[in-house]
Each structure stands twice: as C-alpha cells, then as structure tokens.
Amino acid sequence: MDWFKKMNLPNKLTVLRVLAIPLFLFFLYVTKGVFRFLPLLIFIAAAVTDAIDGYIARRDNLVTDFGKFMDPLADKLLTASAFIAFVEMGYMSAWVVVLIISREFLVSGFRTLAASKGVTIAANPWGKIKTVFQMILIVVVLFNYTGYFAFTNGWVNPLVAVVVLLTVTSGATYIYENMNVIKA
C-alpha cells in the first residue's frame, strides 16, 4: 500500500474508481429491496470522482503519465462493466454493448499507435459528450433497477439510441481527425 500513499490525489481517486467496480457489480447482483440503491450510489460516486480527479489534476498541475493512462481506462472499465451487466439483466442489447466497447478499443488502438509515433491525441468534444450520455444512461438504468423509479424505464431506449449515435459519431470523428496517424 506504500505505492498508493505516494500517489497524488487525482491518481488515488482514479485507483479508487477502478476498485469500486467489483463492489458495484457485487451489489448489483446480490442486493434486494432498498439496498438496490447501493449500485446506483457506488456508480454515481465513481462518476463524480472522474470529474473531480481531472479538475484537481489540471488545477494543481498534478497531471501524470499514470493519470493520462489510467483515468480513461478507469472510465472505460466502469462503463463497460455496467453495460455488460445490463445485457445480462435484460436492460440492453448485446449488439449495442459490442458497438460501444468496439469503439473504445478502436480509439484506444489509435491512441496507442499515435503514442508509438510520439504523438499525443487528446479526447475530442464528441467523445466527452458520449461519455456524459453513457453515464446518464447508466444512472437511469440503475434508477429503474431500484424498483422505486419505474417511470425511468421509458427513458432507457431513447437514451440507448442517443448513446449509439454519439458512439458512432465520436468514433468516426476521432478517426477522421487523426487519419494522419495511420498515414505516417
């Protein structure tokens, strides 16, 4: 645990977000009644740490290579875990989740290729918007999952459609804007 103590606050928050994933999944599968709020609360806390760690890192000049690598990976692991669980639970179609995860692998592959050529590719605004809507979709599904907010069920399919559109748009834009990585 000495390595954790030596980390700056943004990196600690990123690590905690990754460690929250098994807890999120555990409570998603084993809770009943009012305890069905636990996965929702864990996910919201993890999503909030994503915003906070980035803000603190930029504000206090604490941006590190670890953070640049792990922060987006933590986000992808958190959202992919939720989406895969939602397929099993019947909230989402597998093809939607495959599309979302494929986009993430493709963009990560582009970033890896660019990094091998000494180029850093920043996230584009479409990708950030996509991530926000993915988080909103997950929160809506989790509200529905609690059993106390059944009205949110009608929001799931429209949000899935928006997430699919943003996933395709952000992925296509990302590739188009960075084609020079392939050509070089």
N, C-alpha and C positions, 0 to 999 in steps of 0.2 A: 504494500500500500504506500510505500515511500514515493513511488513514481506519481501517484495521484496527488499526494501532498505538494509535490514540486510543481504541479501544473498551475497555470493561471486560471482565473475564474471562468472565462469563456470555455476553455477546454474541459474544465471539470463539469460544466453544465452539459457539454456535448457527450461526455462519457456517461453521465447520469441518464441522459436521454436514451442512449443505447441500452443501459442496464434496466431501464423502465420497460423495455419491450417484452421480456419474459413475464414480468409482473402483469402488464397489460393483457397479454394472451392468457395467462393463468386465470385471472379474474373474469375474462371474457367467457371462458368455458366453464367455470365452476360456480359462478355466483347465481343466486336466486333472490327474488323479491327486491327489496330496497337496495341490496348490495350490488344490484346490476348497475348502479351508478358508479361503482369503482372503476371499471374500464374507461368510462367517459371522463372521470376526474383525472385518471392517470394520463390519458391521451391529451387532454387539454393542458395539463401541467407540462407534459413533454413538448407540446407545440409552443407553449409560451416560452419555454427555455430556448427554443430555436430563435425566436425573435430577440430575446434578451441577450443571449451569448453573442450574436452578431453585432448588436448595438454596442455592448460593452467593449468588444474587441476593437471595433472601429474608433469609438470614443476615446479609449485609453491607450490606443496604439498597441494592442496586445495580439495583433494578427500573427499567427504562427503557421508554419507548414503543416503541422499536425491539425490545426483547426481548419485550414483550407481543404485538407483531405477528408477529415473525419466529419465535419459539420454536414456537408451534403450527403455523405454516406449514411450518417445517422438519420437524416430526414428520409432517405430512400428506404432504409431498413424499417423505420417506424411505419411509413405509409404502406409499403409493400406487405408488411406483416398484417396490418389491419385489412387491406384489400383481399389478401389470400384467405384470411379468416372469414371475411364476408362472403366469399364464394361458397365455402363450406356451410355457412349458416343460411345461404339462400338469398342474401341481400344483393348480390352482384353476379353477373355472368362471367364465366371464366375468360371468354374472349376479350372482355373489357380489361380485366386484370393483366392478361398476357400483353395486350396493347400498351398499357401503362408501363409495365415492367420492361418491355422491349424498348420503349422509348428511352427509359433510364439507362439501360445497357448501351444503347446506341450513342447517347450523349456522353456517357462515361468513356466509351471507346474513343470517341472523338477527342475528348479532353486528354486521354492517355496518349494518343497519337500526337497531339499538339505538344504535350509536355515533353515527349521524346525528342521533339524538334526545338525545344527551348521556348515554346510559345505557351502563354497562359491565356485561356479563353474564359472570360467572365460569363456569368449567367446573364441571359437576356431577359428583358421585361416580361415576355410571354411565358418564360419558364417560371418566373416568380408568381405571376398571376395564376398559372396552372397549379403551382404548389398551394397557394391560398385556397383555391377552389377544391383541391383534393382534401385539404384539412377540413374545410366546411362540410364536404360530403361525408367524411368520416364522422364528424361530430353529429351530423343529422342522423346518420345510421345508428350511432350509439345512443342518441336520444330516443330513437324509435325502439332500440333494443331494450331500454329500461322497462318498457311496457307502460310507462306513465305519460308518454307523449306520442300516442298513436297517430295524431294528426300529421306528424312529420313524415309518415310513410309516403304520402303523396308528393313529397319533395324529393324523394330518392331518385326516381327515374329521370326527372328533368335535370337534376344535378349530375347524374351519371352522364347524360348527353352533353352537358357543358364541359365536364371533365374530359370526355373523349375528344370533343372538338378542340379544347385547349391543348390536350396532349399531342394531337396530330399537328396543330398549328405551331406550337412551341418547338416540337421536334423538327418539323420541316424548315422553320425559320432558322433554327440553330444550325442545321446542316447547310442551308443555303448561304448564310452569313459567314460560314467557316470552310467553304469549299477549298480555299487556298491551302488548308492543312493537308488535304488529300493530294493536291497537285504538286506540292513542294517536295 
